[in-house]
Amino acid sequence: MSQVTAAKTDASIPWNKHVHQHRKPSDWVIDIAIAVILVLVVFIVIYPIWFIIIASFSDQSAVSAGQVRVIPHGFNVYGYKTMLTDSRIWSGYKNTIIYSILGTLLNLAVTMPAAFALSRKEFKPRRILMLIFTITMFFSGGMIPSYLLMKQLGLLNSMWVFILPGAVSVWNLIIARSFFETSIPEDLHDAAQIDGLSYFGYFFKVVLPLSAAILAVIGLYYFVGHWNDYFTGLIYVNDQSKLPLQNVLQQILLANQTQQMGHDSALIGLEAQRFADQIKYGVIIVATLPLLIIYPFLQKYFEKGVMVGAVKG
């Protein structure tokens, strides 16, 4: 009797070999359908990126004729030559890297301690402070008051206008607070108190080492936000030497479009349009390549980090 019970128990284990030997045809149909859907999703995500890459190197006449679909046709690097020989590109890259790194470090230095404080139940004003933080997600002063505020603070035409105003994202603050509340056992704090650790010691020596996943996820969110920041440079910065990469690329695109519109001949205008399209493809690659390089190194943290705040059973 015990052997029969043991056999049933073993068969109930999902990874037991007995289960896989008795799969129904409907199970295989479902598995195949899921595999097909996943392949389609991957194709839908990857193909646009692949098309932009091959189109940026292909002959633009072939791209305009629709001949470039899976493999490149011809070889033309006019778009990359136009961009990479422009000194503004390298200045914009330098500025964007500085703004993104400094901004992300400041974001994490503000968000993580604030989220930790708001996650502590013994911190009495935490609900009121959280309400004040949340209100800023739905209401703002508007563009003109914000511009006047930046002017009074002396942040116009300054690198700090890219870093200081967005020192904390309320959404990321909420995510980090949820992580501290649900993923850090309270027993660790009790043990830290017995060992004589203060809140600062507990935060730096215990909490942060256990928060690698949320640090990586939120850090990447902040970094991408700084990297793609276009509006700040457009509104608050007139000094060309302080413009980030996104604004520099926008200026290059506008300059080529203006040059294209200035041609009277339809044939010359068509040729200029082809070159302008190639510059657009190159701009996309230049702007996104660093993020595509960084993401694989942080991907392993995303499975845990993006599930913060999910329903737990």
C-alpha positions in Angstrom: 0.0 0.0 0.0 2.8 2.4 0.9 4.5 1.6 -2.5 1.3 2.5 -4.4 1.0 5.8 -2.4 4.7 6.6 -3.1 4.2 5.9 -6.8 1.2 8.3 -6.9 3.2 10.9 -5.0 6.1 10.7 -7.5 3.8 10.8 -10.4 2.2 14.0 -9.1 5.6 15.8 -9.2 5.6 18.0 -12.4 9.2 17.2 -13.4 8.8 13.4 -12.8 9.5 11.4 -15.9 6.3 9.4 -15.5 4.3 12.5 -16.1 5.9 13.3 -19.4 5.4 9.7 -20.6 1.6 10.1 -20.4 1.1 13.5 -22.1 -2.1 13.9 -24.1 -2.1 15.1 -27.7 -3.9 18.3 -26.5 -0.8 19.0 -24.3 1.5 18.9 -27.3 -0.9 21.2 -29.3 -0.8 23.7 -26.5 3.0 23.6 -26.2 3.3 24.1 -30.0 0.8 27.0 -30.0 2.8 28.7 -27.1 6.1 28.1 -29.0 4.6 29.6 -32.2 3.3 32.7 -30.3 6.6 33.2 -28.6 8.5 33.0 -31.9 6.1 35.6 -33.5 6.5 37.9 -30.5 10.3 37.7 -30.7 10.1 38.3 -34.5 7.9 41.3 -34.0 10.3 42.8 -31.5 13.6 42.0 -33.2 12.8 42.6 -36.9 12.3 46.4 -36.7 15.7 46.7 -35.0 17.3 44.4 -37.6 15.6 46.3 -40.5 17.0 49.6 -39.2 20.5 48.1 -38.9 20.5 46.8 -42.5 18.8 49.8 -43.9 21.4 52.1 -42.4 24.2 50.3 -44.3 22.2 49.6 -47.6 21.9 51.5 -50.8 19.0 53.9 -50.2 17.6 53.4 -53.6 17.1 49.8 -52.7 15.6 50.7 -49.4 13.2 53.1 -51.1 12.2 50.5 -53.7 11.4 48.0 -50.9 14.2 45.6 -51.8 15.7 45.6 -48.3 13.8 43.2 -46.1 16.0 40.6 -44.5 19.5 41.1 -45.9 21.2 44.4 -46.9 21.5 45.5 -50.6 24.6 47.4 -51.6 26.8 49.2 -49.1 26.5 52.9 -48.2 27.7 54.6 -45.0 26.8 58.1 -46.0 24.6 58.6 -42.9 27.3 57.5 -40.5 29.9 59.6 -42.3 27.7 62.7 -42.0 27.1 62.1 -38.3 30.4 60.9 -37.1 32.4 63.6 -38.8 30.2 66.2 -37.1 32.0 67.4 -33.9 28.6 68.1 -32.3 28.0 64.3 -32.1 31.0 63.7 -29.9 30.2 66.7 -27.7 26.6 65.5 -27.4 27.8 61.9 -26.5 30.1 63.3 -23.9 27.4 65.5 -22.4 24.8 62.7 -22.4 27.1 60.2 -20.7 28.0 62.7 -18.0 24.3 63.7 -17.4 23.2 60.0 -17.5 25.8 58.8 -15.0 25.7 61.7 -12.6 21.9 61.8 -12.8 21.5 58.1 -12.2 23.8 58.1 -9.2 21.9 61.1 -7.7 18.6 59.4 -8.4 19.7 56.2 -6.6 21.2 58.2 -3.7 17.9 60.0 -3.1 15.4 57.3 -4.0 16.7 54.3 -2.1 17.1 56.0 1.4 13.7 57.8 0.9 12.0 54.5 0.0 13.7 52.7 3.0 12.5 55.4 5.4 8.9 55.3 3.9 8.9 51.5 4.3 9.5 51.6 8.0 6.3 51.2 10.0 7.7 53.0 13.0 8.2 56.1 10.9 4.9 57.9 11.8 4.8 60.6 9.1 5.3 58.1 6.2 1.7 58.1 5.1 1.5 61.9 4.9 4.8 62.1 3.1 3.8 59.4 0.7 0.6 61.2 -0.1 2.6 64.4 -0.8 4.9 62.5 -3.1 2.0 60.9 -4.9 0.3 64.2 -5.6 3.3 65.3 -7.7 2.6 62.4 -10.0 -0.7 63.9 -11.1 -0.2 67.7 -10.7 2.6 70.0 -11.8 3.2 73.7 -12.0 3.2 73.9 -15.8 5.8 74.8 -18.3 6.0 78.5 -17.7 6.2 78.3 -13.9 8.8 75.6 -14.3 10.9 77.7 -16.6 10.7 80.7 -14.3 11.7 78.5 -11.4 14.8 77.1 -13.3 15.7 80.7 -14.1 15.5 81.9 -10.5 17.6 78.9 -9.4 20.2 79.7 -12.0 19.9 76.4 -13.7 19.3 77.7 -17.3 22.2 76.7 -19.7 23.7 74.5 -17.0 24.4 70.8 -16.8 22.6 70.7 -13.5 19.2 71.4 -15.1 19.5 67.8 -16.5 20.3 66.3 -13.1 18.7 68.2 -10.1 15.1 68.7 -11.1 14.4 65.0 -11.6 16.3 63.8 -8.6 13.6 61.4 -7.7 10.9 59.6 -9.6 7.8 58.9 -7.5 7.0 55.8 -9.4 10.4 54.3 -8.8 10.2 55.4 -5.2 7.0 53.4 -4.8 8.5 50.4 -6.4 11.6 50.5 -4.1 9.4 51.0 -1.0 7.3 47.9 -2.0 10.5 45.9 -2.4 11.7 46.9 1.1 8.4 46.0 2.6 7.9 42.7 0.9 11.4 41.3 0.2 13.5 42.3 3.2 12.5 40.2 6.3 11.9 42.2 9.5 13.8 39.5 11.4 17.0 41.0 9.8 16.3 44.3 11.4 15.7 42.7 14.8 19.0 40.9 14.4 20.8 44.1 13.4 19.4 45.9 16.5 20.7 43.1 18.7 24.2 43.5 17.1 24.0 47.3 17.8 23.5 48.5 14.3 21.7 51.9 13.8 19.3 52.5 10.9 22.1 53.8 8.8 24.2 50.7 9.5 21.3 48.4 8.8 20.5 50.2 5.5 24.1 50.2 4.2 25.3 46.9 5.6 22.2 44.7 5.3 19.5 46.2 3.1 21.6 47.5 0.1 23.6 44.3 -0.4 20.2 42.4 -0.6 18.8 44.9 -3.1 21.0 44.3 -6.1 17.9 43.4 -8.3 15.9 46.5 -7.5 19.1 48.7 -7.8 19.8 47.3 -11.2 16.2 47.7 -12.5 15.6 51.2 -11.1 19.1 52.3 -12.1 18.5 51.2 -15.7 15.1 53.0 -15.7 16.8 56.2 -14.5 19.7 55.8 -16.9 17.3 55.3 -19.9 15.3 58.3 -18.8 18.4 60.6 -18.7 19.7 59.1 -22.0 16.5 59.8 -23.9 15.9 63.2 -22.3 15.1 65.5 -25.2 12.6 68.0 -23.7 15.0 69.5 -21.1 17.6 70.5 -23.6 15.0 71.9 -25.9 13.4 74.2 -23.3 16.2 75.1 -20.8 19.5 75.1 -22.8 20.6 77.4 -25.6 24.4 76.8 -25.2 25.3 74.4 -28.0 28.3 73.0 -26.0 25.9 71.7 -23.3 23.3 70.0 -25.5 22.8 66.3 -25.0 23.0 63.8 -27.8 19.2 63.7 -28.5 19.1 67.4 -29.2 22.2 67.3 -31.4 20.7 64.5 -33.5 17.5 66.5 -33.8 19.5 69.5 -35.1 21.3 67.3 -37.7 18.0 65.8 -38.9 16.4 69.3 -39.2 19.5 70.6 -41.1 19.3 67.8 -43.6 15.5 68.2 -44.1 16.0 72.0 -44.7 18.7 71.2 -47.2 16.4 68.7 -48.9 13.6 71.3 -49.1 15.9 73.9 -50.6 16.5 71.9 -53.8 14.4 73.0 -56.8 15.0 70.0 -59.0 12.7 67.0 -58.2 15.5 64.6 -59.0 17.9 66.3 -56.7 15.3 66.5 -54.0 14.6 62.8 -54.3 18.3 62.0 -53.9 18.5 64.3 -50.9 15.5 62.5 -49.4 17.3 59.2 -49.7 20.3 60.5 -47.9 18.1 62.1 -45.3 16.4 58.7 -44.7 19.8 57.0 -44.3 20.8 59.7 -41.7 17.6 58.9 -39.8 18.4 55.2 -39.7 22.0 56.0 -38.5 20.6 58.4 -35.9 18.5 55.6 -34.4 21.5 53.2 -34.2 23.8 55.9 -32.7 21.2 56.9 -30.1 20.2 53.3 -29.0 23.5 51.4 -29.3 24.8 52.1 -25.8 21.5 51.0 -24.3 21.5 47.8 -26.3 25.0 47.1 -25.0 24.1 47.8 -21.4 20.8 45.9 -21.2 22.2 42.3 -21.5 24.4 42.8 -18.5 21.4 43.7 -16.3 18.9 41.3 -17.8 19.3 38.7 -15.1 18.1 41.2 -12.5 14.9 42.0 -14.4 13.0 38.8 -13.7 13.1 39.5 -10.0 13.1 43.3 -10.1 10.1 43.8 -12.4 8.0 41.5 -10.2 8.3 43.9 -7.2 4.9 44.8 -6.0 3.2 41.9 -7.7 0.4 39.9 -5.9 2.0 37.4 -3.6 0.2 34.2 -2.5 
